[in-house]
Amino acid sequence: MKSIILGRWGKVLRYRKNGEDVTEGGGPEDFPSEKSFPDNVVAVMSGKGFLQFKENFDFVPMVAEYVKQIQTKYCCGKCITGIKGSKLILVTLDRIMRGEGQESDLVLLRRMAGVLNDAAKCSVCQSAGELLSDGLEHFREHFLNAVKHGVSDGPFRFVGSVSAPCMNTCPCHINIPGYVEMLQELRYGEALEIIRREMPLPGITGRICPAPCEKACSVANMGDVAIPIKTLKRVAADYEMIHHLKPPLEKVELTGDPIAVIGAGPAGLSAAYYLNRLGHPVTIFEDLPESGGMVAVGIPPYRQPRDVLEREIDILCDLGVTVKRGAKLGKHFGINDLFREGYRAVFLGLGSHKSTPLGIKGETDGIAGVFSGGIDFLRNINLGKEVSLGENVIIVGGGNTAIDCARTCLRMGAPKVSIVYRRTQSEMPAEPEEVEDAGEEGIEFHFLTQPIEILERDNKMTGLKCIRMELGEPDKSGRRRPVPVQGSEFVLEADTLIPAIGQTSALDFISPDDGIEITRHVTIKVDPSTMMTSRPGIFAAGDVVSGPLTVVHALAGGKRAARMIHEYVNTGKCNPSDSQWMEDLIAKIEENHGVLVTARTPSREGGKVSTMKLEPLERIDSFREVDSGLTQKGSFIEASRCLRCFHLILLAVDKAAS
Ligand SMILES: Cc1cc2nc3c(=O)[nH]c(=O)nc-3n(C[C@H](O)[C@H](O)[C@H](O)COP(=O)(O)OP(=O)(O)OC[C@H]3O[C@@H](n4cnc5c(N)ncnc54)[C@H](O)[C@@H]3O)c2cc1C
């Protein structure tokens, strides 16, 4: 017998495998099985139920630990039922575990658990009541045994982690319900303190994060509009900036080993920040004259104002991080030079800065009006270089870069701007809101269109020969593959072309002697649990590892690398901490079995305040920020809709097998 399941993962309340005690209906198929967990995990307890993978496991110490963690760490203290109820239960369980309890204590426990389950304000404490009630019913013999003889944790240690659907979907695992709650109380400093524990650039991600958290929000999953988690983060960051407040961050004595970070993009900035917090002197070496990576030289200021970025980088420098600009790895210095200079570890956050060519006729003929790529175009503009456009611009591509190029061209005064994309709007990788904004501003879209040749007269572009496409069978990405319609060629008139179909990393300077393995997709290979490359002491994260992705993924990778670098230089080893181990495990289980937690309280009525946006005609006159976010009142109303649906997930781990 392996699995005993009690609880609400599916509909089973108790299940045993070999004959005995099989509950009718349901079955373990719906449940995460022991295969979903590492071998040393013996039991799992969460707001969704209890799973046990080993015989002779006592329920009582685990539920006591669950109540203890809720009581001491996660209870918000806002309802008397939660704070007092969980305390009384804990005292009673302690007494029983010491062998000083009586059978009548079990009656008391059942009553208290029922009250906690029914009357606590949110599901954090409710879950403890529910688990205890179920346990008293289905594991009564364990409780009776504890009353008689007492019981200890035995050969197990308990590892707990608090999670919520939003937190778990956020690559940085920010305590979202925690900071949203601070915003309800207008405690912006405390909200930022919570955010910066896991992610150092709240002003930036509060604007341009694709916010996977909002898609997982329990309020949305109950059929209402998600809490605007992203914009609430921005409200806190903007408050600090507008009021010139000093961030609540203490300077740390930098007595650790010096670390070199290459690249001042989100990955590098995040690695530097967390290394600084851990006491390491950090120097960032950046090729460009600006810090911020693609946030500075890719994302245009009408989405991501530069003063916000500059302030967030200044905060980092004030804490003691040094940034050397105009310093290119592979040109001005090599990796081995860094170790010779005394750096104990190196972090590579090089991003993806090489445009992918269209591969069509005329592209490399030096025709006037043809740009080498969208990211080169945006970089030049963002670095203040002179860029001249024609009257009729075509951008090729369907991602964020294509949309940003098109909207930038409009703001530079181009009278006609179109986007050519080989699939349909629903397959566009760009954020739907960006596509909508671009349409409102007057950008034309040519869907199911593939360019095949650049046309020219006197070496000046005159048009783009294209072919119509139709959608065929799905490809590896799951999107339907575009197929050319024979004989459907046509010409779009244009004098300017910006290809924006993708980018890769520029890693030519890394030689086999450097010992850093490069994948066939021209990314750096790392161990995802430690972010260490194939060469010990060299770590990497961000777009250079994942390929072009998002700021929040780069920030998460940089943070993980920083924690592992600290471990590596101090111990010579790279062992993920319990909390990191839990993060990965929960993410994996949720990917396969759905969320481990769900809210039970219905969403509160009201709210749903929209952010304030400039009118389309006002927008295209300048690079002014389009979206000005939420007012304080709006943020209060929105934050008040949060269900605080986080739950504790507790594992019992076999000490001998760890
Ligand atoms: C146009 C555009 C729009 C985008 N919009 C969004 C968005 O809305 N939301 C979102 O989340 N993400 C967006 N992204 C993606 C996001 O910007 C990236 O995923 C993120 O910046 C990656 O961070 P990174 O630190 O890995 O790399 P980067 O930001 O690219 O930073 C890498 C840094 O390393 C430096 N560098 C490279 N090689 C060397 C070297 N040899 N020596 C020294 N320095 C070097 C580079 O100059 C750069 O500063 C967008 C990207 C683009 C191009």
The ligand as a Gaussian input file, in Angstrom:
#p B3LYP/6-31G(d) Opt

LIG

0 1
 C       10.976000      45.746000     -27.812000
 C       10.845000      44.870000     -26.626000
 C        9.724000      44.965000     -25.839000
 C        9.576000      44.160000     -24.724000
 N        8.482000      44.299000     -23.939000
 C        8.369000      43.589000     -22.798000
 C        7.277000      43.773000     -21.925000
 O        6.377000      44.552000     -22.186000
 N        7.246000      43.044000     -20.786000
 C        8.236000      42.174000     -20.452000
 O        8.192000      41.582000     -19.382000
 N        9.282000      41.956000     -21.277000
 C        9.377000      42.648000     -22.438000
 N       10.446000      42.451000     -23.257000
 C       11.432000      41.431000     -22.910000
 C       12.384000      41.911000     -21.804000
 O       12.835000      43.204000     -22.074000
 C       13.541000      40.940000     -21.679000
 O       13.023000      39.643000     -21.483000
 C       14.442000      41.288000     -20.498000
 O       14.950000      42.594000     -20.608000
 C       15.598000      40.291000     -20.414000
 O       16.476000      40.680000     -19.409000
 P       18.023000      40.227000     -19.454000
 O       18.663000      40.892000     -18.319000
 O       18.085000      38.770000     -19.600000
 O       18.563000      40.809000     -20.828000
 P       18.653000      42.295000     -21.372000
 O       17.559000      43.134000     -20.845000
 O       18.756000      42.153000     -22.822000
 O       20.019000      42.827000     -20.778000
 C       21.251000      42.282000     -21.163000
 C       22.330000      43.321000     -20.970000
 O       23.584000      42.717000     -21.189000
 C       24.391000      43.608000     -21.932000
 N       25.412000      42.816000     -22.625000
 C       25.230000      41.915000     -23.606000
 N       26.388000      41.376000     -23.972000
 C       27.345000      41.951000     -23.209000
 C       28.754000      41.807000     -23.130000
 N       29.407000      40.949000     -23.918000
 N       29.438000      42.562000     -22.213000
 C       28.779000      43.437000     -21.402000
 N       27.437000      43.611000     -21.457000
 C       26.730000      42.880000     -22.340000
 C       23.399000      44.259000     -22.877000
 O       23.889000      45.457000     -23.406000
 C       22.215000      44.470000     -21.953000
 O       22.285000      45.694000     -21.275000
 C       10.602000      43.234000     -24.405000
 C       11.732000      43.113000     -25.214000
 C       11.862000      43.920000     -26.307000
 C       13.070000      43.780000     -27.158000

